[in-house]
Amino acid sequence: MKKFQIRDEQKGLIFIALIFVIVIALSIVFAVTLKTNVVDDYAKDNDVIRTLFVVEDEDSSVLFSSALIYVQTSKKAAIVNLPGYTGAIYQSLGRTDKLENVYSEAGINAYKTEVEKMLGMKIPFYAIMTLPNFIKISDYLGGMRVFISEPIDCWSEDGERWLLPSGAINLDGDKISTYLRYRLEEETESDVQDRYQNAMAAFLSGLADQKFIIFSKNIFSIYEECITTNLDEEEEESLFKLIADVDSESIIKQTITGSVRSFDGQTLLMPDYNGEYIKEAVKQTTNLLTSSDGTLSSRVYVLEIQNGTTTQGLARNTAILFQKASYDVLSPVNAARNDYDETVIIDHIGNPEVAKIVGDFIHCTNIKDENELEEVGESSSEANVDFTIILGKDFNGRYVISGRKVSK
């Protein structure tokens, strides 16, 4: 029998193949060793964690979506509701349209980019849940708790009866579906958006309440199957572990506000001040959540707005702006006189950091401590408020215009 022999050229090929295998094996080892967790790395460098949440309707369109702003050190958070009918010129579509159509036509990445532009902040992570999966998660969490002011008893167009009791109730999957679906004749779109935002807050509260169960014994895997993110499984769990630490009792709720207009046969919500207002409001809220004093975001600050000019309705309109930015505002009043040249903010609680945040919202740097005014004989509000804002002639209805010439 002829003895099998390996020729020299075959030996060379085998040697090269062996080297190739070794290189691949080492590459895999190094890749596994050096693999980093994107969420953990981001959290080390950034105290604020921002995530875009989208709940898809049964036809894969956006039912509702929210941007979550979560601060690790304070455990405080804000959710910004994103009405699907918000109108703008969307670069991803090349036209003026509804925000929800960006998602339907251009996908989640384009949608996230447009939301980032709208809110004036980067959002590194997103999480998508279909409505059926959102319903499943509600059951997994043992229900989602919301407040319903009046009992609901109405019928859908398909003849389905919608029933919900009033009060603070825990809604299982079927009931949360009803909560999101029912429509009353007298309801406005704003009412519907409020429910969407309440459902998002209830979801976050459920995570916080059940976190010790969710993240034990690999339980999170059943939640992970219901959520699509731009992360791998380990990173997704890291993200939700962070979010689940939220102080669910003090979540700040914001939404995009504006005027409703008809455009090309569509009803669009055109954001206030060409979209600049929501950017300022989000920035204002983020400043409160991340302030160096951990008590700043622990309560809502009470403001009094006084009109120190002859411009009718100035205090009322300004009060609405601050209310939309999550402040508690007393009924607007006229100041003791109407010839204030400069807008002034009076700090009644001796907290210059919060006073500056309030001032930043209207670009006002003229901040006085209550004691300063008493020393010079000027009276300030006797109301039980944290800050009094007296609007002067340098206020244009939205901002204080620095250096503006005022008429005498």
Rosetta blueprint (number, residue, H / E / L):
1 M L
2 K L
3 K L
4 F L
5 Q L
6 I L
7 R L
8 D H
9 E H
10 Q H
11 K H
12 G H
13 L H
14 I H
15 F H
16 I H
17 A H
18 L H
19 I H
20 F H
21 V H
22 I H
23 V H
24 I H
25 A H
26 L H
27 S H
28 I H
29 V H
30 F H
31 A H
32 V H
33 T H
34 L H
35 K L
36 T L
37 N L
38 V H
39 V H
40 D H
41 D H
42 Y H
43 A H
44 K H
45 D H
46 N L
47 D L
48 V E
49 I E
50 R E
51 T E
52 L E
53 F E
54 V E
55 V E
56 E E
57 D L
58 E L
59 D L
60 S L
61 S L
62 V E
63 L E
64 F E
65 S E
66 S E
67 A E
68 L E
69 I E
70 Y E
71 V E
72 Q L
73 T L
74 S L
75 K L
76 K L
77 A E
78 A E
79 I E
80 V E
81 N E
82 L L
83 P L
84 G L
85 Y L
86 T E
87 G E
88 A E
89 I E
90 Y E
91 Q L
92 S L
93 L L
94 G L
95 R E
96 T E
97 D E
98 K E
99 L H
100 E H
101 N H
102 V H
103 Y H
104 S H
105 E H
106 A H
107 G L
108 I H
109 N H
110 A H
111 Y H
112 K H
113 T H
114 E H
115 V H
116 E H
117 K H
118 M H
119 L H
120 G L
121 M L
122 K L
123 I L
124 P L
125 F E
126 Y E
127 A E
128 I E
129 M E
130 T E
131 L H
132 P H
133 N H
134 F H
135 I H
136 K H
137 I H
138 S H
139 D H
140 Y H
141 L L
142 G L
143 G L
144 M E
145 R E
146 V E
147 F E
148 I E
149 S L
150 E L
151 P L
152 I E
153 D E
154 C E
155 W E
156 S L
157 E L
158 D L
159 G L
160 E L
161 R E
162 W E
163 L E
164 L E
165 P L
166 S L
167 G E
168 A E
169 I E
170 N E
171 L E
172 D L
173 G H
174 D H
175 K H
176 I H
177 S H
178 T H
179 Y H
180 L H
181 R H
182 Y L
183 R L
184 L L
185 E L
186 E L
187 E L
188 T L
189 E H
190 S H
191 D H
192 V H
193 Q H
194 D H
195 R H
196 Y H
197 Q H
198 N H
199 A H
200 M H
201 A H
202 A H
203 F H
204 L H
205 S H
206 G H
207 L H
208 A H
209 D H
210 Q H
211 K H
212 F H
213 I H
214 I H
215 F L
216 S L
217 K L
218 N L
219 I L
220 F H
221 S H
222 I H
223 Y H
224 E H
225 E L
226 C L
227 I L
228 T E
229 T E
230 N L
231 L L
232 D L
233 E H
234 E H
235 E H
236 E H
237 E H
238 S H
239 L H
240 F H
241 K H
242 L H
243 I H
244 A L
245 D L
246 V L
247 D L
248 S H
249 E H
250 S H
251 I L
252 I E
253 K E
254 Q E
255 T E
256 I L
257 T L
258 G E
259 S E
260 V E
261 R E
262 S E
263 F E
264 D L
265 G L
266 Q E
267 T E
268 L E
269 L E
270 M E
271 P E
272 D H
273 Y H
274 N H
275 G H
276 E H
277 Y H
278 I H
279 K H
280 E H
281 A H
282 V H
283 K H
284 Q H
285 T H
286 T H
287 N H
288 L H
289 L H
290 T H
291 S L
292 S L
293 D L
294 G L
295 T L
296 L H
297 S H
298 S H
299 R L
300 V L
301 Y L
302 V E
303 L E
304 E E
305 I E
306 Q E
307 N E
308 G L
309 T L
310 T L
311 T L
312 Q L
313 G L
314 L H
315 A H
316 R H
317 N H
318 T H
319 A H
320 I H
321 L H
322 F H
323 Q H
324 K H
325 A L
326 S L
327 Y L
328 D E
329 V E
330 L L
331 S L
332 P L
333 V E
334 N E
335 A L
336 A L
337 R L
338 N L
339 D L
340 Y L
341 D L
342 E L
343 T L
344 V E
345 I E
346 I E
347 D E
348 H L
349 I L
350 G L
351 N L
352 P H
353 E H
354 V H
355 A H
356 K H
357 I H
358 V H
359 G H
360 D H
361 F H
362 I H
363 H L
364 C L
365 T L
366 N L
367 I E
368 K E
369 D E
370 E H
371 N H
372 E H
373 L H
374 E H
375 E H
376 V L
377 G L
378 E L
379 S L
380 S L
381 S L
382 E L
383 A L
384 N L
385 V L
386 D L
387 F E
388 T E
389 I E
390 I E
391 L E
392 G L
393 K L
394 D L
395 F E
396 N L
397 G L
398 R L
399 Y L
400 V E
401 I L
402 S L
403 G L
404 R L
405 K L
406 V L
407 S L
408 K L
